[in-house]
Amino acid sequence: MEPASSAAVRSSKIEIVKSPLIVLALAFFFSSTSSFAQNYLGFDRNDYPGDANLKALHETFAYTGYWLNNPPGERTNTWTGHRAAVESAGFGFLVLFNGREFAQLKSTAHATRLGRGDAVEALAAAHREGFPVGTIIFLDQEQGGRMLPAQKAYIYAWVDAVIAAGFRAGIYCSGIPSPDDQNVVTAEDIRKNAAGRKIVYWAINDACPPAPGCSFPAHPPSPAQSGVSFAEVWQFAQSPKEKDVAAHCSGYSRDGECYVPGIPLAQQLHVDVNSATSPDPSNGRTR
């Protein structure tokens, strides 16, 4: 039997919502709540920007990407050993591990082995750099469209191994419909086939709209506005500008790069720009 006090509360709620004015007020409140949610601006780049620039960068950004292995196209990782300096400067983190491309995967069995091995490498690097257990590590997937069986085997093997070690798994991937692949969105394809795995999504969509171009808004747009409703991070500007995608975007320099305000242009410190629901999207800070 329902306690009298609970029944009274329930009855009171029923009476309250009968008022048309209150119903309208509640509807407005819940429909507009998302617009009041705070989002945070961050950057990422392949090359470490240097200790001397951290203070100036933190005037614009709350967090930064941080590579655990060689970024795409690079032979070295210049971020190694700088976690303490970055955290001391006040930054949160987007912790990144550069994943494999399709040509490296071969069969699904081989892809599964590679995924597990790369997870071990990512975890070892995270520990060396001082990231705490529970940190979200994002697997960088540069290739878009519908993921083929070997790609899925690699991604989910990596995700499973990262989660089993007590860390959390994220995916950095395209949030743009692929015109050559029935307009499939990579983030949605990965999520649809994830079999309930808990993955955090960092979506790329630098097309304008919805992206605001190379800009640094005081009130960053919600990651859900990227076109991927479940994204927790949105990369909305890339350096250099993607001419085929971001042709109509403003704010980029003549050379196509997105430069940081407050830093001398002579340094050519270009960045990719992100919006996130947290000032520490990877939960990688230790204090």
C-alpha positions as CSV (number, residue, x, y, z in Angstrom):
1,M,0.0,0.0,0.0
2,E,1.2,3.5,-0.8
3,P,2.1,5.6,2.3
4,A,-0.3,8.4,2.9
5,S,2.4,11.0,2.7
6,S,3.5,9.8,-0.8
7,A,-0.1,9.7,-2.0
8,A,-0.6,13.3,-0.7
9,V,2.5,14.4,-2.6
10,R,1.4,12.7,-5.8
11,S,-2.1,14.2,-5.5
12,S,-0.6,17.6,-5.0
13,K,1.5,17.3,-8.1
14,I,-1.6,16.3,-10.1
15,E,-3.4,19.4,-9.0
16,I,-0.5,21.6,-9.8
17,V,-0.1,20.5,-13.4
18,K,-3.8,21.1,-14.0
19,S,-3.1,24.8,-14.2
20,P,-2.6,25.8,-17.9
21,L,-0.2,28.6,-16.9
22,I,2.0,26.3,-14.9
23,V,2.0,23.7,-17.7
24,L,3.2,26.4,-20.1
25,A,5.8,27.6,-17.7
26,L,7.1,24.0,-17.1
27,A,7.2,23.4,-20.8
28,F,9.2,26.5,-21.5
29,F,11.6,25.7,-18.7
30,F,12.4,22.1,-19.9
31,S,12.6,23.1,-23.5
32,S,15.1,25.9,-22.8
33,T,17.2,24.3,-20.1
34,S,19.7,23.0,-22.7
35,S,20.4,26.5,-23.9
36,F,21.6,27.4,-20.5
37,A,24.1,24.5,-20.2
38,Q,27.7,25.7,-20.0
39,N,30.1,24.6,-22.7
40,Y,33.8,25.0,-22.8
41,L,36.3,25.9,-25.5
42,G,39.4,23.9,-26.1
43,F,42.1,23.3,-28.7
44,D,44.2,20.4,-30.1
45,R,47.2,20.3,-32.4
46,N,49.8,17.7,-33.4
47,D,52.8,19.7,-32.1
48,Y,53.2,20.7,-28.5
49,P,52.8,24.6,-28.4
50,G,55.6,25.1,-25.9
51,D,55.6,25.9,-22.2
52,A,56.0,29.6,-22.8
53,N,52.7,29.8,-24.7
54,L,50.5,27.9,-22.2
55,K,49.5,31.0,-20.2
56,A,48.4,32.9,-23.2
57,L,46.5,29.8,-24.6
58,H,44.7,29.4,-21.3
59,E,43.2,32.9,-21.6
60,T,41.1,31.4,-24.5
61,F,40.9,27.7,-23.8
62,A,39.9,25.6,-20.9
63,Y,41.5,22.3,-22.1
64,T,43.8,20.9,-24.7
65,G,44.3,17.7,-26.7
66,Y,47.2,15.6,-25.4
67,W,48.7,12.8,-27.6
68,L,49.9,9.5,-26.1
69,N,51.6,8.4,-29.3
70,N,52.7,9.9,-32.6
71,P,50.0,12.1,-34.1
72,P,48.8,11.4,-37.6
73,G,51.6,11.9,-40.1
74,E,54.2,12.6,-37.4
75,R,57.3,10.6,-36.6
76,T,57.6,11.8,-33.0
77,N,55.3,12.9,-30.2
78,T,56.3,16.3,-28.8
79,W,53.6,16.2,-26.1
80,T,55.5,13.4,-24.2
81,G,56.5,14.6,-20.7
82,H,54.6,17.8,-20.6
83,R,51.4,16.7,-18.8
84,A,52.5,18.3,-15.5
85,A,53.2,21.7,-17.1
86,V,49.9,21.6,-19.0
87,E,48.0,20.8,-15.8
88,S,49.9,23.4,-13.8
89,A,48.8,26.0,-16.4
90,G,45.2,25.3,-15.6
91,F,44.2,23.1,-18.5
92,G,42.0,20.1,-18.6
93,F,42.6,17.3,-21.2
94,L,41.5,15.6,-24.3
95,V,43.7,12.5,-24.2
96,L,44.3,11.1,-27.6
97,F,45.7,7.9,-29.1
98,N,46.3,7.7,-32.8
99,G,44.6,4.6,-34.2
100,R,45.2,2.4,-37.3
101,E,44.0,3.0,-40.8
102,F,42.1,0.4,-42.7
103,A,45.1,-0.6,-44.9
104,Q,46.9,-1.8,-41.8
105,L,44.1,-4.0,-40.5
106,K,43.9,-6.8,-43.1
107,S,41.6,-9.4,-41.6
108,T,39.2,-9.1,-38.6
109,A,41.3,-11.5,-36.6
110,H,44.4,-9.4,-37.2
111,A,42.5,-6.2,-36.5
112,T,41.3,-7.6,-33.2
113,R,44.9,-8.4,-32.2
114,L,46.1,-4.9,-33.3
115,G,43.2,-3.3,-31.3
116,R,44.2,-5.1,-28.1
117,G,47.9,-4.4,-28.6
118,D,47.3,-0.7,-29.3
119,A,45.2,-0.5,-26.1
120,V,48.0,-1.9,-24.1
121,E,50.3,0.7,-25.7
122,A,47.8,3.5,-24.9
123,L,47.4,2.4,-21.3
124,A,51.1,2.2,-20.7
125,A,51.6,5.7,-22.1
126,A,48.7,7.1,-20.0
127,H,50.3,5.6,-16.9
128,R,53.8,7.0,-17.8
129,E,52.3,10.5,-18.4
130,G,50.6,10.4,-15.0
131,F,46.9,10.2,-16.1
132,P,44.8,8.7,-13.4
133,V,42.7,5.6,-13.8
134,G,39.3,6.6,-15.1
135,T,40.7,9.0,-17.6
136,I,38.9,8.9,-21.0
137,I,41.3,8.0,-23.8
138,F,40.0,8.9,-27.3
139,L,40.9,6.6,-30.2
140,D,41.6,8.8,-33.2
141,Q,39.9,7.5,-36.3
142,E,40.7,9.7,-39.2
143,Q,38.9,7.7,-41.9
144,G,35.1,8.3,-42.2
145,G,32.1,6.7,-43.7
146,R,30.7,3.3,-42.7
147,M,33.1,1.2,-40.7
148,L,34.1,-2.0,-42.4
149,P,34.2,-5.3,-40.4
150,A,38.0,-5.1,-39.8
151,Q,37.6,-1.5,-38.6
152,K,34.9,-2.4,-36.2
153,A,36.9,-5.3,-34.9
154,Y,39.8,-3.0,-34.2
155,I,37.8,-0.3,-32.6
156,Y,35.8,-2.5,-30.3
157,A,38.8,-4.6,-29.3
158,W,40.6,-1.4,-28.3
159,V,37.6,-0.1,-26.4
160,D,37.1,-3.3,-24.5
161,A,40.8,-3.5,-23.4
162,V,40.8,0.1,-22.3
163,I,37.7,-0.3,-20.2
164,A,38.9,-3.6,-18.7
165,A,41.9,-1.7,-17.4
166,G,39.8,0.8,-15.5
167,F,40.0,3.7,-18.0
168,R,37.2,5.0,-20.1
169,A,37.1,4.8,-23.9
170,G,36.2,7.6,-26.3
171,I,36.3,7.8,-30.1
172,Y,37.4,10.9,-32.2
173,C,35.6,10.4,-35.5
174,S,33.6,12.1,-38.2
175,G,30.2,13.6,-37.5
176,I,29.7,14.6,-41.2
177,P,27.3,12.6,-43.5
178,S,29.4,10.7,-46.0
179,P,28.0,11.4,-49.5
180,D,29.9,8.5,-51.0
181,D,28.4,6.0,-48.4
182,Q,24.7,6.7,-48.3
183,N,25.2,9.7,-46.0
184,V,26.2,7.5,-43.1
185,V,27.7,9.4,-40.2
186,T,30.7,7.6,-38.7
187,A,29.9,8.4,-35.1
188,E,26.4,7.0,-35.5
189,D,27.6,3.9,-37.3
190,I,30.1,3.2,-34.5
191,R,27.6,3.7,-31.8
192,K,24.9,1.7,-33.6
193,N,27.2,-1.4,-33.7
194,A,28.8,-0.9,-30.3
195,A,26.6,-3.5,-28.6
196,G,25.9,-1.3,-25.6
197,R,29.6,-0.4,-25.0
198,K,30.0,2.8,-23.1
199,I,31.9,5.1,-25.4
200,V,32.3,8.9,-25.3
201,Y,32.1,10.6,-28.7
202,W,34.2,13.5,-30.0
203,A,32.6,14.4,-33.3
204,I,34.3,16.3,-36.2
205,N,32.1,18.6,-38.2
206,D,33.7,21.7,-39.6
207,A,31.1,22.5,-42.3
208,C,29.5,25.9,-41.9
209,P,26.8,25.6,-40.9
210,P,26.6,24.1,-38.3
211,A,30.2,25.0,-37.4
212,P,30.9,28.7,-36.5
213,G,34.2,28.6,-38.5
214,C,37.6,29.6,-37.0
215,S,36.2,31.5,-34.0
216,F,36.6,31.6,-30.3
217,P,33.2,32.3,-28.8
218,A,32.8,33.3,-25.1
219,H,29.8,31.0,-25.1
220,P,30.8,28.0,-27.2
221,P,28.1,26.0,-29.0
222,S,26.8,22.8,-27.6
223,P,28.5,19.6,-29.0
224,A,25.0,18.4,-29.8
225,Q,24.7,21.1,-32.4
226,S,27.5,19.3,-34.4
227,G,24.8,17.1,-35.9
228,V,25.7,14.2,-33.5
229,S,23.2,14.6,-30.7
230,F,25.1,12.3,-28.3
231,A,28.6,14.0,-28.8
232,E,30.3,15.3,-25.7
233,V,33.0,17.1,-27.7
234,W,32.7,18.9,-31.1
235,Q,35.7,19.8,-33.2
236,F,34.3,22.7,-35.3
237,A,37.4,24.1,-36.8
238,Q,40.5,22.4,-38.2
239,S,44.0,23.7,-39.3
240,P,44.5,23.8,-42.1
241,K,41.0,24.5,-43.4
242,E,39.4,21.6,-45.2
243,K,38.6,23.2,-48.5
244,D,36.0,20.6,-49.6
245,V,34.1,20.8,-46.3
246,A,34.7,24.2,-44.8
247,A,34.7,26.3,-48.0
248,H,32.0,28.6,-46.7
249,C,33.6,29.1,-43.2
250,S,34.9,32.4,-42.1
251,G,37.7,33.4,-39.6
252,Y,40.5,31.5,-41.1
253,S,43.8,33.2,-42.1
254,R,44.7,33.6,-45.8
255,D,46.9,30.5,-45.6
256,G,43.9,28.5,-44.4
257,E,45.1,28.1,-40.8
258,C,43.2,28.9,-37.7
259,Y,45.4,31.1,-35.5
260,V,45.0,31.7,-31.8
261,P,44.2,35.3,-30.6
262,G,46.7,36.9,-28.2
263,I,49.7,35.1,-29.6
264,P,52.0,36.8,-32.2
265,L,51.1,35.8,-35.7
266,A,54.8,35.3,-36.4
267,Q,54.7,32.1,-34.3
268,Q,52.1,30.7,-36.7
269,L,50.5,28.8,-33.8
270,H,47.5,27.3,-35.5
271,V,45.0,25.1,-33.8
272,D,41.9,22.9,-34.2
273,V,39.1,24.3,-32.1
274,N,36.6,22.3,-29.9
275,S,33.6,22.7,-27.7
276,A,32.9,20.3,-24.9
277,T,30.5,19.8,-22.1
278,S,33.3,19.8,-19.5
279,P,36.4,21.9,-18.9
280,D,38.3,18.6,-18.5
281,P,36.6,16.3,-21.1
282,S,38.9,13.3,-20.5
283,N,38.8,13.8,-16.7
284,G,42.5,13.7,-16.8
285,R,43.4,16.2,-14.1
286,T,44.9,15.0,-10.9
287,R,44.1,18.2,-8.9
